[in-house]
Amino acid sequence: MIKGMHGLFYTSEAEATRAFVKDKLGLPHVDAGDGWLIFSVPEAEFGIHPGEKPAHQISFWCDDLEATMKELGERGVEFLTEVRDDGYGPLTTFELPGGVPVQLYQPRHPQP
């Protein structure tokens, strides 16, 4: 049956984005050949939301948003938004090279 999930970010700056995720986010990775890095994420989940148009979104979560923002900020990650609360937890957004926005949040919702 299903063993895992593979997510993709599409960007005009693929090499810079790989370096950002490797160096600034610090995610473990393997080189699949010719610099194509495949990153590991510690846990994953997904939900189904209603929407007008077909779409998908990748977000990262953490246990302590304030501490994670501080650590990532020290590594050079710049946040695009102030922390806000959309009900499911406090969240912010940062940008990957090439203009790809990524949400970071501290979940309040039950997790599987």
MDTraj code that builds the backbone (N, CA, C; nanometers):
import mdtraj as md
import numpy as np

residues = "MET ILE LYS GLY MET HIS GLY LEU PHE TYR THR SER GLU ALA GLU ALA THR ARG ALA PHE VAL LYS ASP LYS LEU GLY LEU PRO HIS VAL ASP ALA GLY ASP GLY TRP LEU ILE PHE SER VAL PRO GLU ALA GLU PHE GLY ILE HIS PRO GLY GLU LYS PRO ALA HIS GLN ILE SER PHE TRP CYS ASP ASP LEU GLU ALA THR MET LYS GLU LEU GLY GLU ARG GLY VAL GLU PHE LEU THR GLU VAL ARG ASP ASP GLY TYR GLY PRO LEU THR THR PHE GLU LEU PRO GLY GLY VAL PRO VAL GLN LEU TYR GLN PRO ARG HIS PRO GLN PRO".split()
xyz = np.array([
    [0.0849, -0.1188, 0.0000],
    [0.0000, 0.0000, 0.0000],
    [0.0885, 0.1238, 0.0000],
    [0.0306, 0.2386, 0.0258],
    [0.1060, 0.3639, 0.0221],
    [0.2100, 0.3632, 0.1331],
    [0.3321, 0.3967, 0.0972],
    [0.4443, 0.3950, 0.1915],
    [0.4872, 0.5351, 0.2328],
    [0.4620, 0.6345, 0.1503],
    [0.5062, 0.7696, 0.1810],
    [0.4470, 0.8689, 0.0834],
    [0.4958, 0.9918, 0.0918],
    [0.4475, 1.0976, 0.0047],
    [0.5669, 1.1786, -0.0422],
    [0.5678, 1.2162, -0.1674],
    [0.6756, 1.2953, -0.2257],
    [0.6180, 1.4296, -0.2673],
    [0.6735, 1.5377, -0.2156],
    [0.6277, 1.6711, -0.2518],
    [0.7292, 1.7394, -0.3417],
    [0.6845, 1.8364, -0.4190],
    [0.7714, 1.9108, -0.5096],
    [0.7475, 2.0600, -0.4971],
    [0.8548, 2.1364, -0.5048],
    [0.8475, 2.2804, -0.5228],
    [0.8995, 2.3090, -0.6628],
    [0.8254, 2.3834, -0.7418],
    [0.8709, 2.4250, -0.8737],
    [0.9172, 2.5694, -0.8645],
    [1.0376, 2.5968, -0.9141],
    [1.0939, 2.7306, -0.9056],
    [1.1912, 2.7541, -1.0200],
    [1.2062, 2.8785, -1.0579],
    [1.3032, 2.9149, -1.1611],
    [1.4453, 2.9137, -1.1065],
    [1.4600, 2.8988, -0.9751],
    [1.5910, 2.8984, -0.9105],
    [1.6112, 2.7679, -0.8329],
    [1.6084, 2.6561, -0.9051],
    [1.6145, 2.5245, -0.8410],
    [1.7424, 2.5041, -0.7597],
    [1.8585, 2.5382, -0.8148],
    [1.9840, 2.5174, -0.7419],
    [1.9879, 2.6007, -0.6148],
    [1.9469, 2.7264, -0.6227],
    [1.9462, 2.8133, -0.5048],
    [1.8462, 2.7637, -0.4015],
    [1.7337, 2.7109, -0.4483],
    [1.6326, 2.6587, -0.3559],
    [1.6840, 2.5340, -0.2857],
    [1.7513, 2.4454, -0.3597],
    [1.8102, 2.3265, -0.2958],
    [1.9108, 2.3683, -0.1892],
    [1.9953, 2.4654, -0.2193],
    [2.0940, 2.5143, -0.1227],
    [2.0247, 2.5755, -0.0009],
    [1.9181, 2.6506, -0.0227],
    [1.8422, 2.7127, 0.0866],
    [1.7874, 2.6056, 0.1803],
    [1.7226, 2.5040, 0.1238],
    [1.6619, 2.3988, 0.2054],
    [1.7697, 2.3191, 0.2781],
    [1.8806, 2.2921, 0.2115],
    [1.9907, 2.2169, 0.2724],
    [2.0590, 2.2983, 0.3821],
    [2.0967, 2.4221, 0.3506],
    [2.1792, 2.5011, 0.4413],
    [2.1004, 2.5805, 0.5444],
    [1.9879, 2.6384, 0.5048],
    [1.9135, 2.7236, 0.5975],
    [1.8081, 2.6468, 0.6756],
    [1.7377, 2.5560, 0.6086],
    [1.6382, 2.4767, 0.6813],
    [1.7012, 2.3541, 0.7457],
    [1.8173, 2.3120, 0.6945],
    [1.8923, 2.2027, 0.7553],
    [1.8284, 2.0654, 0.7412],
    [1.7497, 2.0439, 0.6360],
    [1.6837, 1.9145, 0.6206],
    [1.7813, 1.8102, 0.5668],
    [1.7772, 1.6880, 0.6209],
    [1.8634, 1.5811, 0.5694],
    [1.8283, 1.5515, 0.4242],
    [1.9277, 1.5049, 0.3486],
    [1.9051, 1.4837, 0.2060],
    [2.0000, 1.3773, 0.1507],
    [1.9663, 1.3315, 0.0321],
    [2.0548, 1.2463, -0.0470],
    [2.0658, 1.3103, -0.1846],
    [2.1779, 1.2848, -0.2506],
    [2.1954, 1.3324, -0.3869],
    [2.1528, 1.2196, -0.4794],
    [2.0466, 1.2420, -0.5554],
    [1.9944, 1.1410, -0.6468],
    [2.0739, 1.1376, -0.7771],
    [2.1749, 1.2226, -0.7881],
    [2.2588, 1.2290, -0.9069],
    [2.2548, 1.3657, -0.9700],
    [2.3688, 1.4134, -1.0107],
    [2.3814, 1.5427, -1.0789],
    [2.3268, 1.6587, -0.9970],
    [2.3389, 1.6511, -0.8644],
    [2.2948, 1.7608, -0.7784],
    [2.1462, 1.7655, -0.7482],
    [2.0717, 1.6642, -0.7916],
    [1.9284, 1.6579, -0.7610],
    [1.9139, 1.6057, -0.6196],
    [1.8897, 1.6956, -0.5253],
    [1.8777, 1.6570, -0.3851],
    [1.7346, 1.6168, -0.3537],
    [1.7213, 1.5069, -0.2823],
    [1.5914, 1.4620, -0.2310],
    [1.5990, 1.4785, -0.0794],
    [1.5053, 1.5562, -0.0247],
    [1.5081, 1.5904, 0.1173],
    [1.4145, 1.5022, 0.1978],
    [1.4575, 1.4718, 0.3186],
    [1.3749, 1.3980, 0.4124],
    [1.3026, 1.4976, 0.5021],
    [1.1803, 1.4669, 0.5349],
    [1.1064, 1.5463, 0.6327],
    [1.0692, 1.4536, 0.7480],
    [1.0724, 1.5029, 0.8696],
    [1.0542, 1.4147, 0.9847],
    [0.9155, 1.3521, 0.9976],
    [0.8112, 1.4244, 0.9657],
    [0.6744, 1.3733, 0.9746],
    [0.5943, 1.4359, 0.8618],
    [0.4853, 1.3733, 0.8268],
    [0.3990, 1.4313, 0.7238],
    [0.2540, 1.3969, 0.7546],
    [0.1667, 1.4822, 0.7090],
    [0.0227, 1.4614, 0.7175],
    [-0.0383, 1.5439, 0.6057],
    [-0.1615, 1.5169, 0.5711],
    [-0.2296, 1.6055, 0.4774],
    [-0.3782, 1.6062, 0.5072],
    [-0.4412, 1.7155, 0.4702],
    [-0.5844, 1.7315, 0.4894],
    [-0.6489, 1.7654, 0.3561],
    [-0.7799, 1.7610, 0.3536],
    [-0.8566, 1.7939, 0.2342],
    [-0.9429, 1.9159, 0.2674],
    [-0.9233, 2.0236, 0.1933],
    [-0.9978, 2.1469, 0.2168],
    [-1.0850, 2.1768, 0.0950],
    [-1.1996, 2.2410, 0.1159],
    [-1.2797, 2.2814, 0.0005],
    [-1.2100, 2.3954, -0.0736],
    [-1.2316, 2.4037, -0.2028],
    [-1.1709, 2.5110, -0.2807],
    [-1.2382, 2.5251, -0.4154],
    [-1.2296, 2.6441, -0.4718],
    [-1.2894, 2.6730, -0.6014],
    [-1.2110, 2.6099, -0.7156],
    [-1.0772, 2.6072, -0.7030],
    [-0.9907, 2.5554, -0.8088],
    [-0.9038, 2.4437, -0.7519],
    [-0.8697, 2.3439, -0.8315],
    [-0.7780, 2.2412, -0.7852],
    [-0.6435, 2.3038, -0.7485],
    [-0.5879, 2.2650, -0.6357],
    [-0.4600, 2.3194, -0.5900],
    [-0.4026, 2.2289, -0.4822],
    [-0.2769, 2.2531, -0.4479],
    [-0.2162, 2.1873, -0.3328],
    [-0.1184, 2.2834, -0.2692],
    [-0.0801, 2.2539, -0.1462],
    [0.0067, 2.3426, -0.0702],
    [0.0968, 2.2576, 0.0178],
    [0.2206, 2.3000, 0.0315],
    [0.3125, 2.2355, 0.1247],
    [0.3423, 2.3360, 0.2345],
    [0.3237, 2.2949, 0.3590],
    [0.3553, 2.3778, 0.4744],
    [0.4496, 2.3002, 0.5647],
    [0.5268, 2.3715, 0.6436],
    [0.6086, 2.3090, 0.7469],
    [0.5484, 2.3441, 0.8819],
    [0.5573, 2.2510, 0.9778],
    [0.5111, 2.2822, 1.1121],
    [0.6246, 2.2617, 1.2107],
    [0.6055, 2.3175, 1.3309],
    [0.7064, 2.3092, 1.4366],
    [0.6355, 2.3080, 1.5716],
    [0.7106, 2.2747, 1.6755],
    [0.6541, 2.2717, 1.8111],
    [0.6492, 2.4090, 1.8757],
    [0.7401, 2.4984, 1.8376],
    [0.7506, 2.6307, 1.8985],
    [0.7827, 2.7307, 1.7873],
    [0.6819, 2.8009, 1.7388],
    [0.6992, 2.8905, 1.6248],
    [0.8010, 2.9997, 1.6544],
    [0.7921, 3.0612, 1.7696],
    [0.8823, 3.1713, 1.8037],
    [1.0287, 3.1249, 1.8033],
    [1.0561, 3.0118, 1.8678],
    [1.1932, 2.9594, 1.8737],
    [1.2424, 2.9179, 1.7355],
    [1.1547, 2.8575, 1.6559],
    [1.1932, 2.8143, 1.5209],
    [1.2220, 2.9342, 1.4333],
    [1.1410, 3.0388, 1.4430],
    [1.1660, 3.1601, 1.3653],
    [1.2994, 3.2226, 1.4047],
    [1.3303, 3.2219, 1.5329],
    [1.4580, 3.2778, 1.5794],
    [1.5739, 3.1990, 1.5208],
    [1.5673, 3.0664, 1.5285],
    [1.6744, 2.9821, 1.4763],
    [1.6902, 2.9986, 1.3249],
    [1.5792, 2.9964, 1.2533],
    [1.5867, 3.0126, 1.1083],
    [1.6346, 3.1527, 1.0694],
    [1.5919, 3.2524, 1.1457],
    [1.6375, 3.3889, 1.1208],
    [1.7881, 3.4017, 1.1356],
    [1.8452, 3.3307, 1.2334],
    [1.9905, 3.3310, 1.2527],
    [2.0625, 3.2648, 1.1357],
    [1.9925, 3.1794, 1.0616],
    [2.0498, 3.1136, 0.9442],
    [2.0243, 3.1936, 0.8163],
    [1.9576, 3.3075, 0.8287],
    [1.9356, 3.3936, 0.7137],
    [1.7984, 3.3835, 0.6490],
    [1.7064, 3.3090, 0.7102],
    [1.5718, 3.3004, 0.6550],
    [1.4975, 3.4289, 0.6894],
    [1.4366, 3.4908, 0.5881],
    [1.3586, 3.6126, 0.6089],
    [1.2110, 3.5790, 0.5991],
    [1.1343, 3.6285, 0.6939],
    [0.9904, 3.6017, 0.6986],
    [0.9149, 3.7137, 0.6303],
    [0.8163, 3.6746, 0.5509],
    [0.7402, 3.7703, 0.4703],
    [0.6229, 3.8298, 0.5460],
    [0.5736, 3.7586, 0.6449],
    [0.4532, 3.8032, 0.7157],
    [0.4763, 3.8031, 0.8654],
    [0.4014, 3.8881, 0.9318],
    [0.3975, 3.8851, 1.0778],
    [0.3255, 3.7571, 1.1197],
    [0.3501, 3.7125, 1.2412],
    [0.2792, 3.5952, 1.2927],
    [0.1322, 3.6317, 1.3072],
    [0.0463, 3.5435, 1.2572],
    [-0.0985, 3.5616, 1.2715],
    [-0.1579, 3.4282, 1.3131],
    [-0.2822, 3.4310, 1.3521],
    [-0.3497, 3.3087, 1.3948],
    [-0.4721, 3.2868, 1.3070],
    [-0.4703, 3.1794, 1.2299],
    [-0.5831, 3.1466, 1.1431],
    [-0.6730, 3.0400, 1.2049],
    [-0.6617, 3.0208, 1.3364],
    [-0.7477, 2.9258, 1.4056],
    [-0.6820, 2.7918, 1.4303],
    [-0.6072, 2.7426, 1.3324],
    [-0.5415, 2.6123, 1.3490],
    [-0.4042, 2.6255, 1.4119],
    [-0.3621, 2.7506, 1.4395],
    [-0.2360, 2.7756, 1.5068],
    [-0.1685, 2.9001, 1.4547],
    [-0.0704, 2.9521, 1.5291],
    [0.0030, 3.0688, 1.4825],
    [0.0865, 3.0312, 1.3605],
    [0.0971, 3.1252, 1.2650],
    [0.1698, 3.0951, 1.1419],
    [0.2372, 3.2180, 1.0860],
    [0.3340, 3.1928, 1.0011],
    [0.4046, 3.2953, 0.9262],
    [0.4387, 3.2366, 0.7902],
    [0.5009, 3.3168, 0.7054],
    [0.5398, 3.2719, 0.5725],
    [0.6815, 3.3177, 0.5432],
    [0.7602, 3.2303, 0.4814],
    [0.8893, 3.2699, 0.4282],
    [0.8922, 3.2338, 0.2800],
    [0.9962, 3.2800, 0.2116],
    [1.0011, 3.2599, 0.0673],
    [1.1262, 3.1832, 0.0278],
    [1.1075, 3.0817, -0.0561],
    [1.2196, 3.0105, -0.1147],
    [1.2723, 3.0904, -0.2337],
    [1.3985, 3.0715, -0.2710],
    [1.4480, 3.1375, -0.3912],
    [1.3564, 3.1074, -0.5108],
    [1.3363, 3.2059, -0.5943],
    [1.2456, 3.1917, -0.7076],
    [1.1048, 3.2374, -0.6754],
    [1.0829, 3.2859, -0.5512],
    [0.9537, 3.3426, -0.5160],
    [0.8480, 3.2447, -0.4702],
    [0.8885, 3.1285, -0.4190],
    [0.7918, 3.0279, -0.3731],
    [0.7594, 3.0521, -0.2252],
    [0.6370, 3.0957, -0.1920],
    [0.6018, 3.1163, -0.0511],
    [0.5759, 2.9831, 0.0188],
    [0.6210, 2.9737, 0.1439],
    [0.6028, 2.8528, 0.2246],
    [0.5509, 2.8945, 0.3617],
    [0.4463, 2.8283, 0.4053],
    [0.3887, 2.8558, 0.5363],
    [0.4605, 2.7732, 0.6430],
    [0.4851, 2.8358, 0.7578],
    [0.5393, 2.7691, 0.8756],
    [0.4432, 2.7951, 0.9892],
    [0.3995, 2.6892, 1.0583],
    [0.3029, 2.7101, 1.1649],
    [0.3242, 2.6136, 1.2817],
    [0.2613, 2.6498, 1.3923],
    [0.2615, 2.5680, 1.5136],
    [0.1195, 2.5144, 1.5304],
    [0.0971, 2.3875, 1.4983],
    [-0.0409, 2.3374, 1.4942],
    [-0.1090, 2.3279, 1.6301],
    [-0.2370, 2.3581, 1.6287],
    [-0.3242, 2.3368, 1.7433],
    [-0.4151, 2.2161, 1.7173],
    [-0.4276, 2.1805, 1.5907],
    [-0.5188, 2.0727, 1.5533],
    [-0.4600, 1.9363, 1.5963],
    [-0.5451, 1.8388, 1.6176],
    [-0.4949, 1.7044, 1.6498],
    [-0.4101, 1.6525, 1.5349],
    [-0.3062, 1.5796, 1.5678],
    [-0.2193, 1.5226, 1.4654],
    [-0.2244, 1.3709, 1.4733],
    [-0.2225, 1.3063, 1.3565],
    [-0.2321, 1.1601, 1.3576],
    [-0.1071, 1.0954, 1.4157],
])
top = md.Topology()
chain = top.add_chain()
for i, resn in enumerate(residues, 1):
    res = top.add_residue(resn, chain, resSeq=i)
    for name in ("N", "CA", "C"):
        top.add_atom(name, md.element.get_by_symbol(name[0]), res)
traj = md.Trajectory(xyz[None], top)
